[in-house]
């Protein structure tokens, strides 16, 4: 029997990267998974890659109407949620003195605002004893030049986890933050040039980027009963970058 046998999971931003790897693993472990993404082509490819027990709902996690449509689909098809992984996010560089309003709004709209409403709007569907996890970033733990807006938009999640677990304690709903470091994904290819990638790899003790599948196994831990006594944790999964 899989670790998520019979469970229903919702993963925002699940059409690519770490979240897609997580969706695949969740299904392998017995879950039915709902994934979201902005691009239909990417969603179609993700559904093919996952293969079974998956529903893709096109939408922007920062659009509250799209979130309503997502949860109406979940309610209609499955009725409730056992695992919620708020993973939709974005990031771009901007040095202090050069940051634009547009950069700030893009980061906080998706990484902060969308995460909050992804969780809030799921509450009526979440089963007692459910697991909520959010994707953070080790940028919020270490002072990487040029990434202050991104770091700030991710840092809120640690505060939310601590408050929300207290607000949800009577329902035994756990809230944790999965905080990856540099991971080799298609999105990373878009935002990092080769020199930037080399610089980041030099900070990782093993000298090599993480893989989406390595993050997926940590997400499975936080989603499953293996972490039943883990609540309010920021689980940093960055190969040791932030401690050396």
WORATA-V18533 format. One record per pair of residues at least 24 apart in sequence whose ideal C-beta (glycine too) atoms are under 7 Angstrom apart, sorted by the first residue. I is the first residue (numbers start at 1). GAP is how many residues later the second one is. Records with the same first field share a line. If there is no record, write none. Layout:
BEGIN
I: GAP  GAP
END
This chain:
BEGIN
1: 29
2: 26  27  28
3: 26  217  221  223
4: 25  26  27  79  219  220
5: 25
6: 24
7: 24  75  76
8: 24  70  72  73  74
9: 24  73  74  76  214
10: 24  64  71  74  112
11: 24  74  76
12: 24  49  74  75  76  106
13: 24  48  74  75  76
14: 32  73
15: 24  27  28  31
16: 26  169  170  171
17: 168  169  170  195
18: 162  165  167  194  197  198
19: 66  68
20: 26  29
21: 191  192  194  195
22: 63  194  197
23: 27  31
24: 25  26
25: 191  192  195
26: 194  197
27: 25  26  27
29: 191
31: 52
32: 46
34: 36  39  40
36: 25  34  52
61: 27  49  53  57
62: 47  48  51  52
64: 53
67: 50  51  54
68: 53
71: 50  51  54
74: 51
75: 50
80: 45  47
81: 41  44  45  46  49
82: 45  48
83: 47  48  140
84: 35  38  42  46  48
85: 48  134
86: 29  32  33  48  49
87: 48
88: 26
89: 46
91: 59  100
92: 99
93: 53  54
94: 52  55
95: 50  51
96: 52
99: 50
103: 46
104: 45
107: 42  43  46
108: 45
111: 42  43
112: 41  44
115: 42
116: 44
126: 47
128: 43  44
129: 43  44
130: 43
131: 43  91  92
132: 41  42  43
133: 43  44  45  86  89  90
134: 27  43
135: 43
136: 41  42  43  98
137: 42  43
138: 41  42  43  98  100  103  104
141: 95  101
142: 100
158: 76
161: 71
162: 70
165: 66  67
174: 56  57
175: 56  57
176: 46  54  55  56  57  59
177: 57  58
178: 40  41  44  57  59
179: 55  56  57  58
180: 30  35  57  58
181: 29  56  57  58  60
182: 27  28
183: 26  27  28  29  32
184: 25  26  27
185: 27
203: 38
204: 35  37
205: 34  35  39
206: 33
210: 29
END
